[in-house]
Amino acid sequence: MSKQIRSEKMNIIEAANVHLCDILVDTKNQSRENLNPNAIKRYESVYRAEDFANETSSAMPPIDAALIDGVYILFDGYHRYRAMQNCNMREVWVNVHHGLTLKELPYKAAQNNLTHGLPILTKDVRKIAF
């Protein structure tokens, strides 16, 4: 099941229920230098407290992945993804982006992290800029 939620230029975004194991995780697209274990534990507690029969009403936002050549590639939500894995979630809601290129993913991730999630640290800025 999926539905289109917004469109930006050629980037069409749809919400889709995707198997977690079908999402490629490549740290090159991660805008953070490292994952924060405390954030992951906090997110796990939210997921465990929710009723997963109704995953569309989660207190946590969906993760973001680009669909490129038929492959879902994670670029935003690495902490949430790890928490979902640790909670043994099988299917999750994903904002699926159509029209992005591999080269754009790290920049899109950095752009998203400016508006939510953990604060950007100096070492994260270095990773993004260089």
Stockholm file with secondary structure:
# STOCKHOLM 1.0

chainA/1-130         MSKQIRSEKMNIIEAANVHLCDILVDTKNQSRENLNPNAIKRYESVYRAEDFANETSSAMPPIDAALIDGVYILFDGYHRYRAMQNCNMREVWVNVHHGLTLKELPYKAAQNNLTHGLPILTKDVRKIAF
#=GR chainA/1-130 SS CEEEEEEETTEEEEEEEEEGGGEECCGGGCCSSSCCHHHHHHHHHHHHHSCGGGGGGCSSCCEEEEEETTEEEEEECHHHHHHHHHTTCCEEEEEEEESCCGGGHHHHHHHHHTTSSSCCCHHHHHHHHC
#=GC SS_cons         CEEEEEEETTEEEEEEEEEGGGEECCGGGCCSSSCCHHHHHHHHHHHHHSCGGGGGGCSSCCEEEEEETTEEEEEECHHHHHHHHHTTCCEEEEEEEESCCGGGHHHHHHHHHTTSSSCCCHHHHHHHHC
//
